[in-house]
Structures are given as C-alpha cells and as structure tokens.
C-alpha cells in the first residue's frame, strides 16, 4: 500500500510540476489557459486517495476511510469529465 501511495502521489506531483513550469515557459508566460494535463493529475490524485482510503480502512479508521473514498470518487469522476472536455 505504501508503494502505491508513493507512486500515485509522485505521478500527480510530477504532472502538476510539469504543467506549472514546463508548459508555462514553453508557450508564453502570460498564457494561463493550458489545462491539458489536469485530467491526468486529477486521476492519479484520485487513485492516491483511493489507496489511502484502503490503508485507513485496514488500520480501522472507518470515518477517515469514508472521507478518502468520497474524495477519490469525486476526483476520478471529475478527471473523466475533464478528459471528455479537453480531448
């Protein structure tokens, strides 16, 4: 579980940093309408929350696990919706 959390967290962070730094400087520094990486970042963040929810459920903290599951469902749904909008 810890390895999956680390992998999904790092993927989400790498995509966010890529979108923030590389795409901003590659196009134009005044242009802020490039959100093509946002669905992927939200998807990996949703998977991170899902794995964290299972980890919380395993350690018998059900209230926190339910919060993580709700957040992960919302993030995955939003990422699918954003993917259909941008692609």
Secondary structure as GFF3:
##gff-version 3
##sequence-region A 1 87
A	DSSP	alpha_helix	2	17	.	.	.	ID=ss1
A	DSSP	pi_helix	18	22	.	.	.	ID=ss2
A	DSSP	alpha_helix	23	26	.	.	.	ID=ss3
A	DSSP	alpha_helix	38	58	.	.	.	ID=ss4
A	DSSP	alpha_helix	62	86	.	.	.	ID=ss5
###
